[in-house]
């Protein structure tokens, strides 16, 4: 980052470095209404030119409308204000506006990073939000010298590319876990002889037992009023579907919770009985209380490993069983008797631990990549806040770095 002192000036949108300007979007770009070809999603084909609707690039069509760089603005609907970067040959659908940036004045990608920020656009309407064409034309953007625009856009693009690669790696791990769940929980490790059971083919050495044979549902209801106010609370909304992890690092306490709860400890597994297709299962590492829609399950450690049981409850096979034995239409819940009688494939305790360790290794790899992605997202936000406003300046030496790792950035 540049250490040279920057002189600032006051503008209509705050302090900016001297030499930077503020212009209306219509002064640096041609703005057109999207969807002029009259195509809809019914015209989508399996292969062709990228098509941008109000929800983004979500399909392909057989003809292209434009070629080159542009910014596609979702101007109506739930994604109103979201922008998408288009390059190559592409087409737009209705409810979009197209921003063609004048390359002699501004860098398209630099403008994209400005206009794609959450609170950039003025929205009208409530039930069906929209952006008026005049508000698009009059939107004010920051214009540094063109060379500096390219440099900033290049650094931000580099962060995006790394984030995209990290997401790709996470997706690979998640697909590997899905395969491993089915394979390890039904074929085990190193088995060659199998038998037919009520839950499909299993190794001959394995048993099929009922959940109630190897674990206990501990569902003693406790009034919140009887608990210390700093007791941590876990609800269905805090557990991520299909992954066995918490969505948040900051759980609430019972201070604002009313009614009855269940207690849990690190010896339990929490199973979400409400809408079992959501597949919400979590093994805590601390004590607290939970919603009564979460069933605390305590394992008999002499028979079944807690992590092994967690992975079985998360498996597609168990989700099918839970959905089959659910009751209710709008708010289906697993029948507790059926939950107790759920069939569980049971290897030796040693093999259970080996299976759980292998699946846990994949989970740990996913979690590491998620943390890295979180760091990248925070880094990008800092850059957007500071680079786009000139609070931090990038030296020319950055150009050489970008040419080496991202040749198309400049």
One Martini backbone bead per residue (centre of mass of N, CA, C, O) as a GRO file, in nm:
protein
  410
    1UNK     BB    1   0.098   0.035   0.019
    2UNK     BB    2   0.081   0.359   0.011
    3UNK     BB    3   0.286   0.618   0.185
    4UNK     BB    4   0.185   0.854   0.059
    5UNK     BB    5   0.060   1.149   0.088
    6UNK     BB    6  -0.284   1.245   0.091
    7UNK     BB    7  -0.487   1.467  -0.070
    8UNK     BB    8  -0.792   1.615   0.020
    9UNK     BB    9  -1.143   1.646  -0.072
   10UNK     BB   10  -1.451   1.781  -0.098
   11UNK     BB   11  -1.761   1.617  -0.160
   12UNK     BB   12  -2.084   1.495  -0.213
   13UNK     BB   13  -1.951   1.193  -0.096
   14UNK     BB   14  -1.693   1.304   0.026
   15UNK     BB   15  -1.380   1.218   0.073
   16UNK     BB   16  -1.116   1.281  -0.171
   17UNK     BB   17  -0.880   1.270  -0.375
   18UNK     BB   18  -0.687   1.445  -0.551
   19UNK     BB   19  -0.797   1.383  -0.893
   20UNK     BB   20  -1.070   1.302  -0.817
   21UNK     BB   21  -1.401   1.209  -0.926
   22UNK     BB   22  -1.752   1.301  -0.975
   23UNK     BB   23  -2.003   1.108  -1.149
   24UNK     BB   24  -2.232   1.036  -1.356
   25UNK     BB   25  -2.319   0.759  -1.518
   26UNK     BB   26  -2.406   0.910  -1.788
   27UNK     BB   27  -2.101   1.031  -1.827
   28UNK     BB   28  -1.957   0.715  -1.848
   29UNK     BB   29  -2.227   0.590  -1.984
   30UNK     BB   30  -2.433   0.356  -2.143
   31UNK     BB   31  -2.791   0.313  -2.114
   32UNK     BB   32  -2.987   0.010  -2.122
   33UNK     BB   33  -3.237  -0.186  -2.195
   34UNK     BB   34  -3.332  -0.493  -2.134
   35UNK     BB   35  -3.475  -0.743  -2.344
   36UNK     BB   36  -3.503  -0.674  -2.666
   37UNK     BB   37  -3.548  -0.984  -2.777
   38UNK     BB   38  -3.779  -1.129  -2.592
   39UNK     BB   39  -3.664  -1.321  -2.396
   40UNK     BB   40  -3.688  -1.624  -2.207
   41UNK     BB   41  -3.657  -1.906  -2.010
   42UNK     BB   42  -3.789  -2.082  -2.242
   43UNK     BB   43  -3.516  -2.027  -2.430
   44UNK     BB   44  -3.346  -2.218  -2.297
   45UNK     BB   45  -3.034  -2.389  -2.319
   46UNK     BB   46  -2.771  -2.602  -2.263
   47UNK     BB   47  -2.621  -2.438  -2.498
   48UNK     BB   48  -2.441  -2.114  -2.524
   49UNK     BB   49  -2.532  -1.804  -2.436
   50UNK     BB   50  -2.525  -1.597  -2.195
   51UNK     BB   51  -2.792  -1.528  -1.957
   52UNK     BB   52  -2.951  -1.232  -1.822
   53UNK     BB   53  -3.127  -1.187  -1.546
   54UNK     BB   54  -3.251  -1.068  -1.243
   55UNK     BB   55  -3.065  -1.326  -1.115
   56UNK     BB   56  -2.867  -1.361  -1.351
   57UNK     BB   57  -2.659  -1.610  -1.467
   58UNK     BB   58  -2.913  -1.874  -1.554
   59UNK     BB   59  -2.831  -1.922  -1.869
   60UNK     BB   60  -2.902  -2.020  -2.217
   61UNK     BB   61  -2.866  -1.913  -2.560
   62UNK     BB   62  -2.864  -1.904  -2.925
   63UNK     BB   63  -2.825  -1.590  -2.887
   64UNK     BB   64  -2.672  -1.272  -2.927
   65UNK     BB   65  -2.670  -0.924  -2.829
   66UNK     BB   66  -2.372  -0.893  -2.713
   67UNK     BB   67  -2.028  -0.754  -2.705
   68UNK     BB   68  -1.847  -0.749  -2.420
   69UNK     BB   69  -1.843  -0.513  -2.183
   70UNK     BB   70  -2.060  -0.518  -1.882
   71UNK     BB   71  -2.339  -0.411  -1.682
   72UNK     BB   72  -2.579  -0.589  -1.493
   73UNK     BB   73  -2.899  -0.478  -1.383
   74UNK     BB   74  -3.116  -0.542  -1.133
   75UNK     BB   75  -3.443  -0.365  -1.145
   76UNK     BB   76  -3.633  -0.614  -1.046
   77UNK     BB   77  -3.698  -0.741  -0.741
   78UNK     BB   78  -3.524  -0.932  -0.515
   79UNK     BB   79  -3.238  -0.845  -0.680
   80UNK     BB   80  -3.244  -0.556  -0.652
   81UNK     BB   81  -2.913  -0.413  -0.729
   82UNK     BB   82  -2.785  -0.635  -0.864
   83UNK     BB   83  -2.471  -0.719  -1.014
   84UNK     BB   84  -2.322  -0.803  -1.343
   85UNK     BB   85  -2.053  -0.940  -1.518
   86UNK     BB   86  -1.986  -0.890  -1.866
   87UNK     BB   87  -1.846  -1.109  -2.123
   88UNK     BB   88  -1.837  -1.131  -2.443
   89UNK     BB   89  -2.111  -1.324  -2.528
   90UNK     BB   90  -2.452  -1.189  -2.478
   91UNK     BB   91  -2.770  -1.183  -2.284
   92UNK     BB   92  -3.089  -1.034  -2.216
   93UNK     BB   93  -3.349  -0.979  -2.000
   94UNK     BB   94  -3.584  -0.878  -1.834
   95UNK     BB   95  -3.531  -0.652  -1.570
   96UNK     BB   96  -3.291  -0.492  -1.708
   97UNK     BB   97  -2.976  -0.313  -1.708
   98UNK     BB   98  -2.731  -0.155  -1.920
   99UNK     BB   99  -2.373  -0.092  -1.871
  100UNK     BB  100  -2.169   0.112  -2.080
  101UNK     BB  101  -1.846   0.175  -2.053
  102UNK     BB  102  -1.617   0.422  -2.102
  103UNK     BB  103  -1.281   0.342  -2.161
  104UNK     BB  104  -1.168   0.649  -2.151
  105UNK     BB  105  -1.276   0.689  -1.838
  106UNK     BB  106  -1.344   0.379  -1.755
  107UNK     BB  107  -1.355   0.087  -1.564
  108UNK     BB  108  -1.574  -0.160  -1.554
  109UNK     BB  109  -1.484  -0.314  -1.297
  110UNK     BB  110  -1.468  -0.069  -1.113
  111UNK     BB  111  -1.768   0.006  -1.136
  112UNK     BB  112  -1.884  -0.259  -1.045
  113UNK     BB  113  -1.777  -0.244  -0.747
  114UNK     BB  114  -1.955  -0.001  -0.680
  115UNK     BB  115  -2.257  -0.087  -0.784
  116UNK     BB  116  -2.249  -0.376  -0.605
  117UNK     BB  117  -2.326  -0.247  -0.357
  118UNK     BB  118  -2.584  -0.276  -0.138
  119UNK     BB  119  -2.632   0.073  -0.106
  120UNK     BB  120  -2.621   0.222  -0.387
  121UNK     BB  121  -2.920   0.201  -0.460
  122UNK     BB  122  -3.224   0.336  -0.548
  123UNK     BB  123  -3.529   0.228  -0.414
  124UNK     BB  124  -3.852   0.126  -0.512
  125UNK     BB  125  -4.085   0.012  -0.347
  126UNK     BB  126  -4.194  -0.303  -0.186
  127UNK     BB  127  -4.314  -0.568  -0.299
  128UNK     BB  128  -4.175  -0.444  -0.584
  129UNK     BB  129  -3.880  -0.367  -0.636
  130UNK     BB  130  -3.719  -0.073  -0.791
  131UNK     BB  131  -3.534   0.094  -1.059
  132UNK     BB  132  -3.507   0.388  -1.186
  133UNK     BB  133  -3.368   0.507  -1.470
  134UNK     BB  134  -3.288   0.789  -1.350
  135UNK     BB  135  -3.120   0.664  -1.111
  136UNK     BB  136  -2.907   0.546  -1.289
  137UNK     BB  137  -2.806   0.805  -1.434
  138UNK     BB  138  -2.763   0.969  -1.139
  139UNK     BB  139  -2.554   0.803  -1.040
  140UNK     BB  140  -2.270   0.816  -0.830
  141UNK     BB  141  -1.924   0.811  -0.922
  142UNK     BB  142  -1.593   0.717  -0.889
  143UNK     BB  143  -1.299   0.892  -1.051
  144UNK     BB  144  -1.012   0.797  -1.117
  145UNK     BB  145  -0.752   0.733  -1.258
  146UNK     BB  146  -0.732   0.487  -1.488
  147UNK     BB  147  -0.486   0.335  -1.378
  148UNK     BB  148  -0.604   0.306  -1.088
  149UNK     BB  149  -0.856   0.151  -1.158
  150UNK     BB  150  -0.716  -0.102  -1.270
  151UNK     BB  151  -0.563  -0.174  -1.015
  152UNK     BB  152  -0.802  -0.210  -0.823
  153UNK     BB  153  -0.958  -0.416  -0.994
  154UNK     BB  154  -0.733  -0.631  -0.996
  155UNK     BB  155  -0.724  -0.690  -0.692
  156UNK     BB  156  -1.024  -0.766  -0.661
  157UNK     BB  157  -1.017  -0.994  -0.871
  158UNK     BB  158  -0.814  -1.170  -0.725
  159UNK     BB  159  -0.989  -1.224  -0.478
  160UNK     BB  160  -1.220  -1.353  -0.637
  161UNK     BB  161  -1.061  -1.591  -0.756
  162UNK     BB  162  -0.985  -1.719  -0.487
  163UNK     BB  163  -1.277  -1.755  -0.390
  164UNK     BB  164  -1.369  -1.936  -0.624
  165UNK     BB  165  -1.165  -2.164  -0.565
  166UNK     BB  166  -1.261  -2.221  -0.277
  167UNK     BB  167  -1.550  -2.302  -0.355
  168UNK     BB  168  -1.462  -2.540  -0.533
  169UNK     BB  169  -1.330  -2.702  -0.307
  170UNK     BB  170  -1.575  -2.728  -0.126
  171UNK     BB  171  -1.747  -2.879  -0.334
  172UNK     BB  172  -1.564  -3.127  -0.350
  173UNK     BB  173  -1.581  -3.207  -0.052
  174UNK     BB  174  -1.892  -3.236  -0.039
  175UNK     BB  175  -1.906  -3.464  -0.248
  176UNK     BB  176  -1.719  -3.655  -0.096
  177UNK     BB  177  -1.897  -3.679   0.156
  178UNK     BB  178  -2.150  -3.794   0.025
  179UNK     BB  179  -2.011  -4.052  -0.067
  180UNK     BB  180  -1.887  -4.142   0.207
  181UNK     BB  181  -2.143  -4.177   0.365
  182UNK     BB  182  -2.259  -4.411   0.195
  183UNK     BB  183  -2.014  -4.601   0.190
  184UNK     BB  184  -1.920  -4.624   0.495
  185UNK     BB  185  -2.227  -4.680   0.614
  186UNK     BB  186  -2.249  -4.965   0.417
  187UNK     BB  187  -1.929  -5.087   0.367
  188UNK     BB  188  -1.696  -4.972   0.497
  189UNK     BB  189  -1.370  -5.130   0.585
  190UNK     BB  190  -1.255  -5.393   0.386
  191UNK     BB  191  -1.498  -5.536   0.273
  192UNK     BB  192  -1.635  -5.850   0.092
  193UNK     BB  193  -1.887  -5.932   0.269
  194UNK     BB  194  -2.245  -5.951   0.220
  195UNK     BB  195  -2.578  -5.843   0.329
  196UNK     BB  196  -2.916  -5.852   0.366
  197UNK     BB  197  -3.123  -5.578   0.471
  198UNK     BB  198  -3.352  -5.337   0.567
  199UNK     BB  199  -3.099  -5.119   0.469
  200UNK     BB  200  -2.942  -5.315   0.303
  201UNK     BB  201  -2.629  -5.352   0.226
  202UNK     BB  202  -2.399  -5.530   0.444
  203UNK     BB  203  -2.177  -5.632   0.634
  204UNK     BB  204  -2.162  -5.934   0.791
  205UNK     BB  205  -2.048  -5.813   1.076
  206UNK     BB  206  -2.293  -5.654   1.096
  207UNK     BB  207  -2.550  -5.477   1.250
  208UNK     BB  208  -2.902  -5.427   1.337
  209UNK     BB  209  -3.031  -5.156   1.515
  210UNK     BB  210  -3.178  -4.962   1.750
  211UNK     BB  211  -3.163  -4.661   1.880
  212UNK     BB  212  -3.276  -4.759   2.168
  213UNK     BB  213  -3.027  -4.967   2.211
  214UNK     BB  214  -2.782  -4.714   2.198
  215UNK     BB  215  -2.992  -4.486   2.296
  216UNK     BB  216  -3.113  -4.170   2.442
  217UNK     BB  217  -3.393  -3.974   2.501
  218UNK     BB  218  -3.351  -3.640   2.645
  219UNK     BB  219  -3.676  -3.477   2.743
  220UNK     BB  220  -3.651  -3.268   2.975
  221UNK     BB  221  -3.840  -3.015   3.084
  222UNK     BB  222  -3.739  -2.663   3.112
  223UNK     BB  223  -3.766  -2.372   3.257
  224UNK     BB  224  -3.622  -2.074   3.190
  225UNK     BB  225  -3.663  -1.944   3.479
  226UNK     BB  226  -3.447  -2.170   3.607
  227UNK     BB  227  -3.220  -2.010   3.461
  228UNK     BB  228  -2.953  -1.868   3.376
  229UNK     BB  229  -2.910  -1.591   3.165
  230UNK     BB  230  -2.620  -1.716   3.038
  231UNK     BB  231  -2.748  -1.936   2.890
  232UNK     BB  232  -2.716  -2.123   2.622
  233UNK     BB  233  -2.881  -2.116   2.294
  234UNK     BB  234  -3.043  -2.363   2.074
  235UNK     BB  235  -3.170  -2.356   1.753
  236UNK     BB  236  -3.266  -2.446   1.447
  237UNK     BB  237  -3.143  -2.173   1.318
  238UNK     BB  238  -2.829  -2.258   1.411
  239UNK     BB  239  -2.848  -2.498   1.205
  240UNK     BB  240  -2.713  -2.655   0.945
  241UNK     BB  241  -2.777  -2.803   0.664
  242UNK     BB  242  -2.608  -3.122   0.614
  243UNK     BB  243  -2.330  -3.057   0.812
  244UNK     BB  244  -2.314  -3.027   1.144
  245UNK     BB  245  -2.330  -2.706   1.182
  246UNK     BB  246  -2.294  -2.394   1.276
  247UNK     BB  247  -2.384  -2.069   1.171
  248UNK     BB  248  -2.284  -1.950   1.448
  249UNK     BB  249  -2.063  -1.791   1.699
  250UNK     BB  250  -2.328  -1.632   1.830
  251UNK     BB  251  -2.504  -1.721   2.080
  252UNK     BB  252  -2.769  -1.709   2.260
  253UNK     BB  253  -2.948  -1.649   2.530
  254UNK     BB  254  -3.226  -1.685   2.760
  255UNK     BB  255  -3.321  -1.390   2.809
  256UNK     BB  256  -3.536  -1.402   2.533
  257UNK     BB  257  -3.661  -1.667   2.640
  258UNK     BB  258  -3.948  -1.879   2.631
  259UNK     BB  259  -4.040  -2.143   2.828
  260UNK     BB  260  -3.926  -2.449   2.705
  261UNK     BB  261  -3.646  -2.679   2.754
  262UNK     BB  262  -3.346  -2.841   2.676
  263UNK     BB  263  -3.077  -3.021   2.780
  264UNK     BB  264  -2.712  -3.009   2.719
  265UNK     BB  265  -2.415  -3.186   2.620
  266UNK     BB  266  -2.126  -3.333   2.490
  267UNK     BB  267  -2.294  -3.621   2.507
  268UNK     BB  268  -2.466  -3.510   2.279
  269UNK     BB  269  -2.722  -3.513   2.027
  270UNK     BB  270  -2.876  -3.295   1.795
  271UNK     BB  271  -3.214  -3.341   1.674
  272UNK     BB  272  -3.423  -3.242   1.411
  273UNK     BB  273  -3.772  -3.298   1.403
  274UNK     BB  274  -3.826  -3.059   1.232
  275UNK     BB  275  -3.822  -3.094   0.927
  276UNK     BB  276  -3.621  -3.346   0.834
  277UNK     BB  277  -3.526  -3.239   0.547
  278UNK     BB  278  -3.316  -3.033   0.676
  279UNK     BB  279  -3.095  -3.178   0.832
  280UNK     BB  280  -3.052  -3.129   1.170
  281UNK     BB  281  -2.724  -3.172   1.309
  282UNK     BB  282  -2.556  -3.175   1.641
  283UNK     BB  283  -2.237  -3.163   1.821
  284UNK     BB  284  -2.152  -3.063   2.114
  285UNK     BB  285  -1.886  -2.869   2.321
  286UNK     BB  286  -2.119  -2.784   2.521
  287UNK     BB  287  -2.331  -2.642   2.749
  288UNK     BB  288  -2.704  -2.626   2.742
  289UNK     BB  289  -2.982  -2.516   2.551
  290UNK     BB  290  -3.291  -2.614   2.376
  291UNK     BB  291  -3.509  -2.668   2.167
  292UNK     BB  292  -3.792  -2.884   2.141
  293UNK     BB  293  -3.704  -2.949   1.830
  294UNK     BB  294  -3.462  -3.071   1.985
  295UNK     BB  295  -3.302  -3.386   2.029
  296UNK     BB  296  -3.151  -3.535   2.291
  297UNK     BB  297  -2.876  -3.767   2.241
  298UNK     BB  298  -2.760  -4.052   2.422
  299UNK     BB  299  -2.493  -4.252   2.424
  300UNK     BB  300  -2.372  -4.578   2.430
  301UNK     BB  301  -2.031  -4.607   2.451
  302UNK     BB  302  -2.018  -4.933   2.436
  303UNK     BB  303  -2.171  -4.931   2.132
  304UNK     BB  304  -2.157  -4.612   2.043
  305UNK     BB  305  -2.045  -4.358   1.851
  306UNK     BB  306  -2.121  -4.030   1.836
  307UNK     BB  307  -2.007  -3.957   1.553
  308UNK     BB  308  -2.131  -4.188   1.400
  309UNK     BB  309  -2.427  -4.116   1.462
  310UNK     BB  310  -2.424  -3.837   1.338
  311UNK     BB  311  -2.369  -3.934   1.045
  312UNK     BB  312  -2.621  -4.109   1.019
  313UNK     BB  313  -2.830  -3.877   1.066
  314UNK     BB  314  -2.706  -3.720   0.801
  315UNK     BB  315  -2.790  -3.923   0.612
  316UNK     BB  316  -2.983  -3.998   0.341
  317UNK     BB  317  -3.107  -4.256   0.467
  318UNK     BB  318  -3.229  -4.118   0.721
  319UNK     BB  319  -3.399  -3.901   0.586
  320UNK     BB  320  -3.595  -4.095   0.450
  321UNK     BB  321  -3.701  -4.218   0.711
  322UNK     BB  322  -3.800  -3.955   0.854
  323UNK     BB  323  -4.004  -3.872   0.634
  324UNK     BB  324  -4.182  -4.129   0.650
  325UNK     BB  325  -4.215  -4.064   0.988
  326UNK     BB  326  -4.401  -3.819   0.950
  327UNK     BB  327  -4.603  -3.553   1.098
  328UNK     BB  328  -4.772  -3.353   0.911
  329UNK     BB  329  -4.777  -3.075   0.686
  330UNK     BB  330  -4.667  -2.785   0.761
  331UNK     BB  331  -4.526  -2.931   1.044
  332UNK     BB  332  -4.323  -3.168   1.028
  333UNK     BB  333  -4.268  -3.461   1.240
  334UNK     BB  334  -4.106  -3.685   1.404
  335UNK     BB  335  -4.171  -3.980   1.521
  336UNK     BB  336  -4.056  -4.091   1.822
  337UNK     BB  337  -4.099  -4.393   1.792
  338UNK     BB  338  -3.952  -4.410   1.519
  339UNK     BB  339  -3.683  -4.303   1.624
  340UNK     BB  340  -3.627  -4.531   1.829
  341UNK     BB  341  -3.677  -4.755   1.579
  342UNK     BB  342  -3.439  -4.689   1.422
  343UNK     BB  343  -3.219  -4.805   1.201
  344UNK     BB  344  -2.877  -4.925   1.271
  345UNK     BB  345  -2.566  -4.950   1.168
  346UNK     BB  346  -2.329  -5.195   1.332
  347UNK     BB  347  -2.027  -5.190   1.401
  348UNK     BB  348  -1.760  -5.185   1.540
  349UNK     BB  349  -1.624  -4.958   1.746
  350UNK     BB  350  -1.361  -4.925   1.588
  351UNK     BB  351  -1.493  -4.873   1.307
  352UNK     BB  352  -1.661  -4.633   1.383
  353UNK     BB  353  -1.417  -4.448   1.449
  354UNK     BB  354  -1.289  -4.462   1.168
  355UNK     BB  355  -1.526  -4.344   1.011
  356UNK     BB  356  -1.550  -4.078   1.173
  357UNK     BB  357  -1.262  -3.980   1.112
  358UNK     BB  358  -1.286  -3.962   0.803
  359UNK     BB  359  -1.529  -3.764   0.801
  360UNK     BB  360  -1.392  -3.551   0.985
  361UNK     BB  361  -1.166  -3.475   0.786
  362UNK     BB  362  -1.351  -3.350   0.577
  363UNK     BB  363  -1.479  -3.141   0.763
  364UNK     BB  364  -1.212  -2.994   0.831
  365UNK     BB  365  -1.151  -2.906   0.542
  366UNK     BB  366  -1.405  -2.739   0.502
  367UNK     BB  367  -1.363  -2.546   0.742
  368UNK     BB  368  -1.096  -2.423   0.645
  369UNK     BB  369  -1.212  -2.304   0.381
  370UNK     BB  370  -1.428  -2.130   0.515
  371UNK     BB  371  -1.235  -1.951   0.673
  372UNK     BB  372  -1.082  -1.844   0.430
  373UNK     BB  373  -1.329  -1.718   0.296
  374UNK     BB  374  -1.386  -1.521   0.528
  375UNK     BB  375  -1.122  -1.364   0.499
  376UNK     BB  376  -1.167  -1.272   0.207
  377UNK     BB  377  -1.429  -1.113   0.261
  378UNK     BB  378  -1.300  -0.912   0.460
  379UNK     BB  379  -1.082  -0.810   0.269
  380UNK     BB  380  -1.271  -0.700   0.053
  381UNK     BB  381  -1.424  -0.499   0.225
  382UNK     BB  382  -1.180  -0.330   0.297
  383UNK     BB  383  -1.109  -0.255   0.006
  384UNK     BB  384  -1.373  -0.117  -0.071
  385UNK     BB  385  -1.355   0.103   0.156
  386UNK     BB  386  -1.048   0.207   0.069
  387UNK     BB  387  -0.992   0.201  -0.245
  388UNK     BB  388  -1.259   0.347  -0.360
  389UNK     BB  389  -1.176   0.622  -0.170
  390UNK     BB  390  -0.848   0.662  -0.114
  391UNK     BB  391  -0.739   0.582   0.172
  392UNK     BB  392  -0.596   0.371  -0.012
  393UNK     BB  393  -0.294   0.326  -0.198
  394UNK     BB  394  -0.163   0.199  -0.495
  395UNK     BB  395   0.116   0.106  -0.626
  396UNK     BB  396   0.268   0.041  -0.932
  397UNK     BB  397   0.395  -0.239  -0.845
  398UNK     BB  398   0.128  -0.404  -0.864
  399UNK     BB  399   0.126  -0.457  -1.169
  400UNK     BB  400   0.344  -0.681  -1.173
  401UNK     BB  401   0.192  -0.882  -0.999
  402UNK     BB  402  -0.062  -0.907  -1.177
  403UNK     BB  403   0.084  -1.009  -1.435
  404UNK     BB  404   0.179  -1.280  -1.293
  405UNK     BB  405  -0.123  -1.387  -1.169
  406UNK     BB  406  -0.323  -1.173  -1.363
  407UNK     BB  407  -0.310  -1.083  -1.680
  408UNK     BB  408  -0.626  -0.976  -1.721
  409UNK     BB  409  -0.650  -0.737  -1.508
  410UNK     BB  410  -0.514  -0.502  -1.719
   0.00000   0.00000   0.00000
